[in-house]
Amino acid sequence: MSLLNKYIKIFILIASISYGQDVYSAYGVGELTFAANAAVVGIGSSGLMPSFQENISLSNPSTWLGIPFAYLSVSYGGTQIKDRNYDYNNMLSGLNQFQFILPIKGLFAVGIGFQPYSSQLYSLSGNNIYEKFIEGDTLTINKAINGSGGISGLIFSLGAKITEKEQLGLKIEYLFGSNRRQTVFSIKEDEHDLDYIYNQRNIYNGTLIDGYFSSNRFSFGSRKLFLSGKVKTVLHPLRINHFSFQPFEDSNGNGYYDIADYPRPTGVDSIPPAPIDTLLSNQISPFEYAFGFDLELTEMIHAQGEISLWSDLNDRKTNLTSGLNQRILAYQHFNIGIIRFARALPRIWHESLHFRGGIIHRSYELENQLFANGQSENYNINDIGLSIGFGIKFGVTKNQIDFGINLINRSDSHNSDKLITNFNIGISIGDLWFVKRRVKQ
């Protein structure tokens, strides 16, 4: 109580955060989800090109016209980030994709699905421990930021044939979700410890729209060449409802605001005061375009490549969306790989298997970091890695089990050295819809 009143002015002096578990997750809306299903993870792509089956990508509705069955697909995945410099692991896993696809007479296809857009899980501590001498007392002060949450997408998709060799696709993605951030100032005076806690929460909602185009009109000599492109933009800009809760002394050390803390909650049942609610509109405006190719090398072996560029077109800075008051301005993705697809009518058991492998490179550009001395510093992140995966096709309706894994080395402007492991396992069940059944006599 008295300690808070005596030293409250010290908190404004603490401004630096070190690299902890995991710092990249604290920027902007967090770690963006690139690969929602196991087939995409196995080749290392963003999902634009066919990797599920020949000429079919679960993430690209313009490729769904050739699907002979309705598919229900579920994927579970996880990420482990190991920092070799600081010897820590950060792990996160969960449902990566739930999707239902329904082709209609080879002319149209519709789909509905759910998948993460971004995720956050971080715990960052101060790289400087401050010692202050006030009125004969020696205070040791440190700062930590903890956060978790994410944004998910509810997706409605449509594919349509426009010619015998060209197809279009459309996705409407409604984004929703939230994250929580807790800032803890730890003060140690002789044998006494005290935490001063400030809680915040962001609630997100917005809508994105994706347009796809695919064509198998071209060839490279006698080899078939499949091309596809995508453009993503904002339909309804992402809004943030920011809730700022009253800071408090955690007198009993339980991490929650209750009647033992200072200032003590007042009113009926000692309810803490309502948070300050701030509505921020048009905070994030993602724009992305991508292009890819699939070249048939043999009847079953294909070479694939993708390049995509993403940027946040919003030029307004906000200090409320990120644990570190920075955001991702842009990223570039490139991958190239080989797939051996299963044969349409397998003659022996291994012709029912898909094999996938590739090389991945991504680079990220973050806002310049501004320090207290007025200097700014460029901060870039680079990923390079390998991907491998396989799929097992079974049953009359071409059911499929897929597994994929990425091994990625991440480096940044601060010489951080991280090993990222992404894994994903999925199952897709096919069935016939809209087929006339023979009436029994």
TORKOL-4160 file (C-alpha; in steps of 0.2 Angstrom, whole numbers, padded with zeros to 4 digits, m for minus):
441
<pt num="1" X="0000" Y="0000" Z="0000"/>
<pt num="2" X="0012" Y="0013" Z="0006"/>
<pt num="3" X="0025" Y="0005" Z="m0005"/>
<pt num="4" X="0014" Y="0008" Z="m0020"/>
<pt num="5" X="0011" Y="0027" Z="m0016"/>
<pt num="6" X="0029" Y="0029" Z="m0012"/>
<pt num="7" X="0037" Y="0022" Z="m0028"/>
<pt num="8" X="0024" Y="0023" Z="m0041"/>
<pt num="9" X="0034" Y="0036" Z="m0051"/>
<pt num="10" X="0048" Y="0022" Z="m0054"/>
<pt num="11" X="0037" Y="0012" Z="m0066"/>
<pt num="12" X="0038" Y="0024" Z="m0080"/>
<pt num="13" X="0057" Y="0022" Z="m0080"/>
<pt num="14" X="0056" Y="0004" Z="m0085"/>
<pt num="15" X="0055" Y="0002" Z="m0104"/>
<pt num="16" X="0065" Y="m0013" Z="m0110"/>
<pt num="17" X="0060" Y="m0031" Z="m0113"/>
<pt num="18" X="0072" Y="m0045" Z="m0117"/>
<pt num="19" X="0069" Y="m0060" Z="m0129"/>
<pt num="20" X="0060" Y="m0074" Z="m0120"/>
<pt num="21" X="0046" Y="m0086" Z="m0124"/>
<pt num="22" X="0043" Y="m0082" Z="m0138"/>
<pt num="23" X="0046" Y="m0064" Z="m0143"/>
<pt num="24" X="0040" Y="m0066" Z="m0161"/>
<pt num="25" X="0023" Y="m0071" Z="m0155"/>
<pt num="26" X="0021" Y="m0054" Z="m0145"/>
<pt num="27" X="0022" Y="m0043" Z="m0161"/>
<pt num="28" X="0005" Y="m0037" Z="m0169"/>
<pt num="29" X="m0008" Y="m0051" Z="m0169"/>
<pt num="30" X="0005" Y="m0065" Z="m0166"/>
<pt num="31" X="0011" Y="m0079" Z="m0176"/>
<pt num="32" X="0002" Y="m0080" Z="m0193"/>
<pt num="33" X="m0005" Y="m0097" Z="m0198"/>
<pt num="34" X="0003" Y="m0102" Z="m0215"/>
<pt num="35" X="m0001" Y="m0121" Z="m0216"/>
<pt num="36" X="m0018" Y="m0127" Z="m0210"/>
<pt num="37" X="m0018" Y="m0145" Z="m0215"/>
<pt num="38" X="m0005" Y="m0159" Z="m0216"/>
<pt num="39" X="m0004" Y="m0160" Z="m0235"/>
<pt num="40" X="0002" Y="m0141" Z="m0235"/>
<pt num="41" X="0014" Y="m0144" Z="m0221"/>
<pt num="42" X="0022" Y="m0159" Z="m0230"/>
<pt num="43" X="0026" Y="m0148" Z="m0245"/>
<pt num="44" X="0030" Y="m0132" Z="m0236"/>
<pt num="45" X="0018" Y="m0121" Z="m0246"/>
<pt num="46" X="0004" Y="m0109" Z="m0241"/>
<pt num="47" X="m0009" Y="m0120" Z="m0248"/>
<pt num="48" X="m0011" Y="m0112" Z="m0266"/>
<pt num="49" X="m0005" Y="m0127" Z="m0276"/>
<pt num="50" X="m0013" Y="m0145" Z="m0276"/>
<pt num="51" X="m0005" Y="m0155" Z="m0263"/>
<pt num="52" X="m0019" Y="m0165" Z="m0256"/>
<pt num="53" X="m0022" Y="m0175" Z="m0271"/>
<pt num="54" X="m0017" Y="m0173" Z="m0290"/>
<pt num="55" X="m0025" Y="m0156" Z="m0295"/>
<pt num="56" X="m0033" Y="m0154" Z="m0278"/>
<pt num="57" X="m0029" Y="m0142" Z="m0264"/>
<pt num="58" X="m0040" Y="m0141" Z="m0248"/>
<pt num="59" X="m0035" Y="m0123" Z="m0246"/>
<pt num="60" X="m0039" Y="m0117" Z="m0264"/>
<pt num="61" X="m0058" Y="m0118" Z="m0269"/>
<pt num="62" X="m0054" Y="m0116" Z="m0288"/>
<pt num="63" X="m0046" Y="m0133" Z="m0288"/>
<pt num="64" X="m0062" Y="m0141" Z="m0280"/>
<pt num="65" X="m0071" Y="m0144" Z="m0297"/>
<pt num="66" X="m0062" Y="m0160" Z="m0300"/>
<pt num="67" X="m0066" Y="m0168" Z="m0283"/>
<pt num="68" X="m0077" Y="m0183" Z="m0286"/>
<pt num="69" X="m0084" Y="m0184" Z="m0268"/>
<pt num="70" X="m0089" Y="m0173" Z="m0254"/>
<pt num="71" X="m0075" Y="m0172" Z="m0241"/>
<pt num="72" X="m0075" Y="m0169" Z="m0222"/>
<pt num="73" X="m0058" Y="m0165" Z="m0217"/>
<pt num="74" X="m0050" Y="m0162" Z="m0199"/>
<pt num="75" X="m0032" Y="m0158" Z="m0195"/>
<pt num="76" X="m0023" Y="m0157" Z="m0179"/>
<pt num="77" X="m0006" Y="m0148" Z="m0177"/>
<pt num="78" X="0007" Y="m0141" Z="m0166"/>
<pt num="79" X="0022" Y="m0130" Z="m0165"/>
<pt num="80" X="0037" Y="m0131" Z="m0155"/>
<pt num="81" X="0050" Y="m0116" Z="m0154"/>
<pt num="82" X="0067" Y="m0120" Z="m0146"/>
<pt num="83" X="0079" Y="m0106" Z="m0143"/>
<pt num="84" X="0096" Y="m0112" Z="m0144"/>
<pt num="85" X="0104" Y="m0097" Z="m0135"/>
<pt num="86" X="0092" Y="m0096" Z="m0120"/>
<pt num="87" X="0088" Y="m0115" Z="m0119"/>
<pt num="88" X="0069" Y="m0114" Z="m0118"/>
<pt num="89" X="0055" Y="m0122" Z="m0127"/>
<pt num="90" X="0038" Y="m0114" Z="m0132"/>
<pt num="91" X="0024" Y="m0126" Z="m0137"/>
<pt num="92" X="0007" Y="m0124" Z="m0144"/>
<pt num="93" X="m0005" Y="m0137" Z="m0151"/>
<pt num="94" X="m0023" Y="m0138" Z="m0156"/>
<pt num="95" X="m0036" Y="m0140" Z="m0170"/>
<pt num="96" X="m0029" Y="m0133" Z="m0186"/>
<pt num="97" X="m0043" Y="m0135" Z="m0198"/>
<pt num="98" X="m0061" Y="m0141" Z="m0199"/>
<pt num="99" X="m0068" Y="m0141" Z="m0217"/>
<pt num="100" X="m0082" Y="m0148" Z="m0227"/>
<pt num="101" X="m0082" Y="m0147" Z="m0246"/>
<pt num="102" X="m0096" Y="m0152" Z="m0257"/>
<pt num="103" X="m0094" Y="m0153" Z="m0276"/>
<pt num="104" X="m0109" Y="m0150" Z="m0287"/>
<pt num="105" X="m0110" Y="m0159" Z="m0304"/>
<pt num="106" X="m0092" Y="m0154" Z="m0308"/>
<pt num="107" X="m0098" Y="m0136" Z="m0311"/>
<pt num="108" X="m0098" Y="m0129" Z="m0294"/>
<pt num="109" X="m0091" Y="m0133" Z="m0276"/>
<pt num="110" X="m0095" Y="m0125" Z="m0260"/>
<pt num="111" X="m0086" Y="m0127" Z="m0243"/>
<pt num="112" X="m0087" Y="m0121" Z="m0225"/>
<pt num="113" X="m0073" Y="m0122" Z="m0213"/>
<pt num="114" X="m0064" Y="m0116" Z="m0197"/>
<pt num="115" X="m0045" Y="m0113" Z="m0195"/>
<pt num="116" X="m0034" Y="m0102" Z="m0184"/>
<pt num="117" X="m0028" Y="m0085" Z="m0192"/>
<pt num="118" X="m0015" Y="m0081" Z="m0179"/>
<pt num="119" X="m0009" Y="m0087" Z="m0162"/>
<pt num="120" X="0000" Y="m0079" Z="m0147"/>
<pt num="121" X="0009" Y="m0087" Z="m0132"/>
<pt num="122" X="0024" Y="m0078" Z="m0124"/>
<pt num="123" X="0032" Y="m0074" Z="m0108"/>
<pt num="124" X="0045" Y="m0060" Z="m0109"/>
<pt num="125" X="0056" Y="m0054" Z="m0094"/>
<pt num="126" X="0066" Y="m0038" Z="m0093"/>
<pt num="127" X="0084" Y="m0039" Z="m0098"/>
<pt num="128" X="0089" Y="m0025" Z="m0086"/>
<pt num="129" X="0086" Y="m0026" Z="m0067"/>
<pt num="130" X="0085" Y="m0008" Z="m0060"/>
<pt num="131" X="0091" Y="m0003" Z="m0043"/>
<pt num="132" X="0085" Y="0013" Z="m0036"/>
<pt num="133" X="0090" Y="0021" Z="m0020"/>
<pt num="134" X="0076" Y="0031" Z="m0013"/>
<pt num="135" X="0075" Y="0038" Z="0005"/>
<pt num="136" X="0088" Y="0026" Z="0011"/>
<pt num="137" X="0079" Y="0011" Z="0003"/>
<pt num="138" X="0087" Y="0000" Z="m0010"/>
<pt num="139" X="0074" Y="m0006" Z="m0023"/>
<pt num="140" X="0077" Y="m0020" Z="m0036"/>
<pt num="141" X="0064" Y="m0018" Z="m0050"/>
<pt num="142" X="0060" Y="m0029" Z="m0065"/>
<pt num="143" X="0047" Y="m0030" Z="m0078"/>
<pt num="144" X="0038" Y="m0045" Z="m0087"/>
<pt num="145" X="0025" Y="m0046" Z="m0100"/>
<pt num="146" X="0014" Y="m0062" Z="m0102"/>
<pt num="147" X="0001" Y="m0065" Z="m0116"/>
<pt num="148" X="m0009" Y="m0078" Z="m0124"/>
<pt num="149" X="m0024" Y="m0079" Z="m0136"/>
<pt num="150" X="m0027" Y="m0078" Z="m0155"/>
<pt num="151" X="m0038" Y="m0075" Z="m0170"/>
<pt num="152" X="m0048" Y="m0088" Z="m0179"/>
<pt num="153" X="m0057" Y="m0088" Z="m0195"/>
<pt num="154" X="m0074" Y="m0095" Z="m0200"/>
<pt num="155" X="m0073" Y="m0098" Z="m0219"/>
<pt num="156" X="m0086" Y="m0099" Z="m0233"/>
<pt num="157" X="m0079" Y="m0104" Z="m0250"/>
<pt num="158" X="m0086" Y="m0106" Z="m0268"/>
<pt num="159" X="m0078" Y="m0113" Z="m0283"/>
<pt num="160" X="m0084" Y="m0112" Z="m0301"/>
<pt num="161" X="m0079" Y="m0118" Z="m0318"/>
<pt num="162" X="m0078" Y="m0104" Z="m0331"/>
<pt num="163" X="m0071" Y="m0114" Z="m0346"/>
<pt num="164" X="m0065" Y="m0132" Z="m0348"/>
<pt num="165" X="m0048" Y="m0127" Z="m0342"/>
<pt num="166" X="m0050" Y="m0112" Z="m0331"/>
<pt num="167" X="m0059" Y="m0111" Z="m0314"/>
<pt num="168" X="m0062" Y="m0097" Z="m0301"/>
<pt num="169" X="m0063" Y="m0098" Z="m0282"/>
<pt num="170" X="m0069" Y="m0086" Z="m0268"/>
<pt num="171" X="m0067" Y="m0086" Z="m0250"/>
<pt num="172" X="m0075" Y="m0075" Z="m0237"/>
<pt num="173" X="m0066" Y="m0076" Z="m0220"/>
<pt num="174" X="m0074" Y="m0069" Z="m0204"/>
<pt num="175" X="m0061" Y="m0066" Z="m0191"/>
<pt num="176" X="m0064" Y="m0067" Z="m0173"/>
<pt num="177" X="m0055" Y="m0069" Z="m0157"/>
<pt num="178" X="m0046" Y="m0061" Z="m0142"/>
<pt num="179" X="m0030" Y="m0061" Z="m0133"/>
<pt num="180" X="m0025" Y="m0056" Z="m0115"/>
<pt num="181" X="m0009" Y="m0047" Z="m0109"/>
<pt num="182" X="m0002" Y="m0045" Z="m0092"/>
<pt num="183" X="0012" Y="m0033" Z="m0087"/>
<pt num="184" X="0020" Y="m0037" Z="m0070"/>
<pt num="185" X="0032" Y="m0024" Z="m0062"/>
<pt num="186" X="0041" Y="m0034" Z="m0048"/>
<pt num="187" X="0049" Y="m0024" Z="m0034"/>
<pt num="188" X="0060" Y="m0031" Z="m0021"/>
<pt num="189" X="0064" Y="m0021" Z="m0005"/>
<pt num="190" X="0076" Y="m0030" Z="0006"/>
<pt num="191" X="0067" Y="m0046" Z="0010"/>
<pt num="192" X="0050" Y="m0040" Z="0004"/>
<pt num="193" X="0043" Y="m0044" Z="m0014"/>
<pt num="194" X="0029" Y="m0035" Z="m0022"/>
<pt num="195" X="0021" Y="m0037" Z="m0039"/>
<pt num="196" X="0011" Y="m0023" Z="m0047"/>
<pt num="197" X="0000" Y="m0030" Z="m0061"/>
<pt num="198" X="m0009" Y="m0022" Z="m0076"/>
<pt num="199" X="m0021" Y="m0032" Z="m0086"/>
<pt num="200" X="m0027" Y="m0029" Z="m0104"/>
<pt num="201" X="m0038" Y="m0038" Z="m0116"/>
<pt num="202" X="m0041" Y="m0036" Z="m0135"/>
<pt num="203" X="m0056" Y="m0043" Z="m0144"/>
<pt num="204" X="m0055" Y="m0044" Z="m0163"/>
<pt num="205" X="m0067" Y="m0045" Z="m0177"/>
<pt num="206" X="m0066" Y="m0042" Z="m0196"/>
<pt num="207" X="m0069" Y="m0050" Z="m0213"/>
<pt num="208" X="m0056" Y="m0054" Z="m0227"/>
<pt num="209" X="m0060" Y="m0059" Z="m0245"/>
<pt num="210" X="m0049" Y="m0070" Z="m0256"/>
<pt num="211" X="m0050" Y="m0072" Z="m0275"/>
<pt num="212" X="m0042" Y="m0087" Z="m0284"/>
<pt num="213" X="m0039" Y="m0092" Z="m0302"/>
<pt num="214" X="m0033" Y="m0108" Z="m0309"/>
<pt num="215" X="m0029" Y="m0115" Z="m0326"/>
<pt num="216" X="m0022" Y="m0131" Z="m0334"/>
<pt num="217" X="m0022" Y="m0123" Z="m0352"/>
<pt num="218" X="m0003" Y="m0123" Z="m0353"/>
<pt num="219" X="0010" Y="m0136" Z="m0355"/>
<pt num="220" X="0029" Y="m0137" Z="m0355"/>
<pt num="221" X="0033" Y="m0148" Z="m0370"/>
<pt num="222" X="0023" Y="m0164" Z="m0367"/>
<pt num="223" X="0022" Y="m0160" Z="m0348"/>
<pt num="224" X="0006" Y="m0153" Z="m0341"/>
<pt num="225" X="0008" Y="m0136" Z="m0332"/>
<pt num="226" X="m0005" Y="m0131" Z="m0319"/>
<pt num="227" X="m0005" Y="m0112" Z="m0314"/>
<pt num="228" X="m0014" Y="m0104" Z="m0300"/>
<pt num="229" X="m0015" Y="m0086" Z="m0292"/>
<pt num="230" X="m0023" Y="m0078" Z="m0277"/>
<pt num="231" X="m0027" Y="m0061" Z="m0270"/>
<pt num="232" X="m0032" Y="m0057" Z="m0252"/>
<pt num="233" X="m0039" Y="m0041" Z="m0246"/>
<pt num="234" X="m0050" Y="m0033" Z="m0233"/>
<pt num="235" X="m0069" Y="m0034" Z="m0234"/>
<pt num="236" X="m0073" Y="m0026" Z="m0217"/>
<pt num="237" X="m0057" Y="m0019" Z="m0208"/>
<pt num="238" X="m0052" Y="m0028" Z="m0193"/>
<pt num="239" X="m0058" Y="m0019" Z="m0177"/>
<pt num="240" X="m0051" Y="m0020" Z="m0160"/>
<pt num="241" X="m0061" Y="m0018" Z="m0144"/>
<pt num="242" X="m0047" Y="m0014" Z="m0131"/>
<pt num="243" X="m0051" Y="m0017" Z="m0112"/>
<pt num="244" X="m0039" Y="m0009" Z="m0100"/>
<pt num="245" X="m0041" Y="m0015" Z="m0082"/>
<pt num="246" X="m0036" Y="m0005" Z="m0066"/>
<pt num="247" X="m0018" Y="m0009" Z="m0060"/>
<pt num="248" X="m0016" Y="m0016" Z="m0043"/>
<pt num="249" X="m0004" Y="m0022" Z="m0030"/>
<pt num="250" X="m0005" Y="m0040" Z="m0029"/>
<pt num="251" X="m0003" Y="m0040" Z="m0010"/>
<pt num="252" X="m0007" Y="m0059" Z="m0008"/>
<pt num="253" X="0003" Y="m0065" Z="m0023"/>
<pt num="254" X="m0011" Y="m0075" Z="m0031"/>
<pt num="255" X="m0010" Y="m0065" Z="m0048"/>
<pt num="256" X="m0028" Y="m0060" Z="m0047"/>
<pt num="257" X="m0037" Y="m0044" Z="m0041"/>
<pt num="258" X="m0047" Y="m0048" Z="m0025"/>
<pt num="259" X="m0051" Y="m0040" Z="m0008"/>
<pt num="260" X="m0033" Y="m0043" Z="m0002"/>
<pt num="261" X="m0025" Y="m0031" Z="m0014"/>
<pt num="262" X="m0023" Y="m0013" Z="m0015"/>
<pt num="263" X="m0033" Y="m0003" Z="m0020"/>
<pt num="264" X="m0046" Y="m0014" Z="m0012"/>
<pt num="265" X="m0061" Y="m0017" Z="m0023"/>
<pt num="266" X="m0077" Y="m0008" Z="m0017"/>
<pt num="267" X="m0095" Y="m0010" Z="m0019"/>
<pt num="268" X="m0107" Y="m0025" Z="m0018"/>
<pt num="269" X="m0097" Y="m0041" Z="m0016"/>
<pt num="270" X="m0081" Y="m0031" Z="m0018"/>
<pt num="271" X="m0082" Y="m0031" Z="m0037"/>
<pt num="272" X="m0067" Y="m0024" Z="m0046"/>
<pt num="273" X="m0071" Y="m0008" Z="m0056"/>
<pt num="274" X="m0076" Y="m0010" Z="m0074"/>
<pt num="275" X="m0062" Y="m0009" Z="m0087"/>
<pt num="276" X="m0060" Y="0006" Z="m0099"/>
<pt num="277" X="m0066" Y="0001" Z="m0116"/>
<pt num="278" X="m0058" Y="0008" Z="m0131"/>
<pt num="279" X="m0064" Y="0004" Z="m0149"/>
<pt num="280" X="m0051" Y="0005" Z="m0162"/>
<pt num="281" X="m0057" Y="0003" Z="m0180"/>
<pt num="282" X="m0047" Y="m0001" Z="m0196"/>
<pt num="283" X="m0032" Y="m0006" Z="m0186"/>
<pt num="284" X="m0025" Y="m0020" Z="m0197"/>
<pt num="285" X="m0027" Y="m0020" Z="m0216"/>
<pt num="286" X="m0019" Y="m0036" Z="m0224"/>
<pt num="287" X="m0016" Y="m0037" Z="m0242"/>
<pt num="288" X="m0008" Y="m0053" Z="m0250"/>
<pt num="289" X="m0005" Y="m0059" Z="m0268"/>
<pt num="290" X="0002" Y="m0076" Z="m0272"/>
<pt num="291" X="0007" Y="m0086" Z="m0288"/>
<pt num="292" X="0011" Y="m0104" Z="m0290"/>
<pt num="293" X="0015" Y="m0118" Z="m0303"/>
<pt num="294" X="0013" Y="m0137" Z="m0303"/>
<pt num="295" X="0023" Y="m0146" Z="m0317"/>
<pt num="296" X="0020" Y="m0164" Z="m0321"/>
<pt num="297" X="0037" Y="m0173" Z="m0323"/>
<pt num="298" X="0030" Y="m0190" Z="m0324"/>
<pt num="299" X="0013" Y="m0198" Z="m0322"/>
<pt num="300" X="0014" Y="m0198" Z="m0303"/>
<pt num="301" X="0029" Y="m0185" Z="m0299"/>
<pt num="302" X="0026" Y="m0166" Z="m0299"/>
<pt num="303" X="0037" Y="m0151" Z="m0296"/>
<pt num="304" X="0029" Y="m0137" Z="m0287"/>
<pt num="305" X="0033" Y="m0119" Z="m0282"/>
<pt num="306" X="0024" Y="m0104" Z="m0274"/>
<pt num="307" X="0028" Y="m0086" Z="m0270"/>
<pt num="308" X="0017" Y="m0075" Z="m0260"/>
<pt num="309" X="0019" Y="m0057" Z="m0253"/>
<pt num="310" X="0009" Y="m0051" Z="m0238"/>
<pt num="311" X="0008" Y="m0033" Z="m0231"/>
<pt num="312" X="m0002" Y="m0023" Z="m0219"/>
<pt num="313" X="m0008" Y="m0007" Z="m0228"/>
<pt num="314" X="m0013" Y="0002" Z="m0212"/>
<pt num="315" X="m0001" Y="0016" Z="m0210"/>
<pt num="316" X="m0008" Y="0021" Z="m0193"/>
<pt num="317" X="0002" Y="0016" Z="m0178"/>
<pt num="318" X="m0007" Y="0009" Z="m0162"/>
<pt num="319" X="0001" Y="0005" Z="m0145"/>
<pt num="320" X="m0013" Y="m0007" Z="m0140"/>
<pt num="321" X="m0012" Y="m0022" Z="m0152"/>
<pt num="322" X="0005" Y="m0028" Z="m0147"/>
<pt num="323" X="0014" Y="m0034" Z="m0132"/>
<pt num="324" X="0029" Y="m0024" Z="m0138"/>
<pt num="325" X="0020" Y="m0010" Z="m0147"/>
<pt num="326" X="0026" Y="m0016" Z="m0164"/>
<pt num="327" X="0018" Y="m0025" Z="m0178"/>
<pt num="328" X="0023" Y="m0035" Z="m0194"/>
<pt num="329" X="0023" Y="m0023" Z="m0209"/>
<pt num="330" X="0026" Y="m0037" Z="m0222"/>
<pt num="331" X="0032" Y="m0054" Z="m0226"/>
<pt num="332" X="0037" Y="m0064" Z="m0241"/>
<pt num="333" X="0035" Y="m0083" Z="m0243"/>
<pt num="334" X="0044" Y="m0095" Z="m0256"/>
<pt num="335" X="0044" Y="m0113" Z="m0257"/>
<pt num="336" X="0048" Y="m0126" Z="m0270"/>
<pt num="337" X="0046" Y="m0145" Z="m0268"/>
<pt num="338" X="0042" Y="m0162" Z="m0276"/>
<pt num="339" X="0026" Y="m0173" Z="m0274"/>
<pt num="340" X="0024" Y="m0191" Z="m0279"/>
<pt num="341" X="0005" Y="m0192" Z="m0280"/>
<pt num="342" X="m0004" Y="m0209" Z="m0277"/>
<pt num="343" X="m0010" Y="m0217" Z="m0293"/>
<pt num="344" X="m0029" Y="m0215" Z="m0297"/>
<pt num="345" X="m0031" Y="m0234" Z="m0298"/>
<pt num="346" X="m0017" Y="m0242" Z="m0288"/>
<pt num="347" X="m0011" Y="m0259" Z="m0293"/>
<pt num="348" X="0000" Y="m0262" Z="m0278"/>
<pt num="349" X="0000" Y="m0255" Z="m0260"/>
<pt num="350" X="0013" Y="m0242" Z="m0262"/>
<pt num="351" X="0004" Y="m0234" Z="m0276"/>
<pt num="352" X="m0009" Y="m0228" Z="m0263"/>
<pt num="353" X="0004" Y="m0217" Z="m0255"/>
<pt num="354" X="0008" Y="m0199" Z="m0257"/>
<pt num="355" X="0025" Y="m0193" Z="m0254"/>
<pt num="356" X="0029" Y="m0174" Z="m0251"/>
<pt num="357" X="0045" Y="m0164" Z="m0248"/>
<pt num="358" X="0051" Y="m0146" Z="m0250"/>
<pt num="359" X="0062" Y="m0131" Z="m0245"/>
<pt num="360" X="0054" Y="m0116" Z="m0237"/>
<pt num="361" X="0060" Y="m0098" Z="m0235"/>
<pt num="362" X="0051" Y="m0083" Z="m0227"/>
<pt num="363" X="0056" Y="m0066" Z="m0222"/>
<pt num="364" X="0047" Y="m0054" Z="m0211"/>
<pt num="365" X="0049" Y="m0035" Z="m0209"/>
<pt num="366" X="0044" Y="m0027" Z="m0193"/>
<pt num="367" X="0041" Y="m0009" Z="m0188"/>
<pt num="368" X="0057" Y="0000" Z="m0183"/>
<pt num="369" X="0060" Y="m0001" Z="m0165"/>
<pt num="370" X="0061" Y="0016" Z="m0156"/>
<pt num="371" X="0072" Y="0017" Z="m0141"/>
<pt num="372" X="0072" Y="0030" Z="m0127"/>
<pt num="373" X="0087" Y="0039" Z="m0134"/>
<pt num="374" X="0077" Y="0043" Z="m0150"/>
<pt num="375" X="0086" Y="0030" Z="m0161"/>
<pt num="376" X="0077" Y="0018" Z="m0172"/>
<pt num="377" X="0083" Y="0000" Z="m0176"/>
<pt num="378" X="0078" Y="m0011" Z="m0191"/>
<pt num="379" X="0071" Y="m0028" Z="m0185"/>
<pt num="380" X="0069" Y="m0042" Z="m0198"/>
<pt num="381" X="0066" Y="m0060" Z="m0196"/>
<pt num="382" X="0071" Y="m0074" Z="m0208"/>
<pt num="383" X="0065" Y="m0092" Z="m0209"/>
<pt num="384" X="0073" Y="m0106" Z="m0219"/>
<pt num="385" X="0068" Y="m0124" Z="m0218"/>
<pt num="386" X="0064" Y="m0141" Z="m0224"/>
<pt num="387" X="0047" Y="m0150" Z="m0225"/>
<pt num="388" X="0042" Y="m0168" Z="m0228"/>
<pt num="389" X="0026" Y="m0178" Z="m0227"/>
<pt num="390" X="0016" Y="m0192" Z="m0234"/>
<pt num="391" X="m0002" Y="m0197" Z="m0236"/>
<pt num="392" X="m0012" Y="m0214" Z="m0237"/>
<pt num="393" X="m0027" Y="m0215" Z="m0248"/>
<pt num="394" X="m0039" Y="m0229" Z="m0244"/>
<pt num="395" X="m0057" Y="m0234" Z="m0248"/>
<pt num="396" X="m0069" Y="m0233" Z="m0263"/>
<pt num="397" X="m0072" Y="m0214" Z="m0259"/>
<pt num="398" X="m0053" Y="m0210" Z="m0258"/>
<pt num="399" X="m0052" Y="m0207" Z="m0239"/>
<pt num="400" X="m0035" Y="m0201" Z="m0234"/>
<pt num="401" X="m0024" Y="m0199" Z="m0219"/>
<pt num="402" X="m0010" Y="m0186" Z="m0220"/>
<pt num="403" X="0005" Y="m0182" Z="m0210"/>
<pt num="404" X="0017" Y="m0167" Z="m0212"/>
<pt num="405" X="0032" Y="m0159" Z="m0203"/>
<pt num="406" X="0042" Y="m0143" Z="m0205"/>
<pt num="407" X="0060" Y="m0140" Z="m0198"/>
<pt num="408" X="0064" Y="m0122" Z="m0199"/>
<pt num="409" X="0079" Y="m0112" Z="m0193"/>
<pt num="410" X="0074" Y="m0094" Z="m0188"/>
<pt num="411" X="0086" Y="m0080" Z="m0186"/>
<pt num="412" X="0083" Y="m0061" Z="m0183"/>
<pt num="413" X="0092" Y="m0044" Z="m0182"/>
<pt num="414" X="0097" Y="m0048" Z="m0164"/>
<pt num="415" X="0106" Y="m0065" Z="m0169"/>
<pt num="416" X="0093" Y="m0075" Z="m0161"/>
<pt num="417" X="0094" Y="m0094" Z="m0166"/>
<pt num="418" X="0078" Y="m0104" Z="m0165"/>
<pt num="419" X="0073" Y="m0121" Z="m0171"/>
<pt num="420" X="0054" Y="m0122" Z="m0176"/>
<pt num="421" X="0046" Y="m0138" Z="m0178"/>
<pt num="422" X="0028" Y="m0138" Z="m0185"/>
<pt num="423" X="0018" Y="m0155" Z="m0187"/>
<pt num="424" X="0001" Y="m0159" Z="m0193"/>
<pt num="425" X="m0009" Y="m0174" Z="m0195"/>
<pt num="426" X="m0026" Y="m0175" Z="m0204"/>
<pt num="427" X="m0040" Y="m0186" Z="m0209"/>
<pt num="428" X="m0052" Y="m0183" Z="m0224"/>
<pt num="429" X="m0067" Y="m0194" Z="m0226"/>
<pt num="430" X="m0076" Y="m0194" Z="m0243"/>
<pt num="431" X="m0094" Y="m0198" Z="m0247"/>
<pt num="432" X="m0107" Y="m0197" Z="m0262"/>
<pt num="433" X="m0120" Y="m0183" Z="m0261"/>
<pt num="434" X="m0134" Y="m0179" Z="m0272"/>
<pt num="435" X="m0134" Y="m0196" Z="m0280"/>
<pt num="436" X="m0151" Y="m0204" Z="m0285"/>
<pt num="437" X="m0154" Y="m0220" Z="m0276"/>
<pt num="438" X="m0162" Y="m0234" Z="m0285"/>
<pt num="439" X="m0179" Y="m0237" Z="m0279"/>
<pt num="440" X="m0182" Y="m0255" Z="m0273"/>
<pt num="441" X="m0196" Y="m0264" Z="m0282"/>
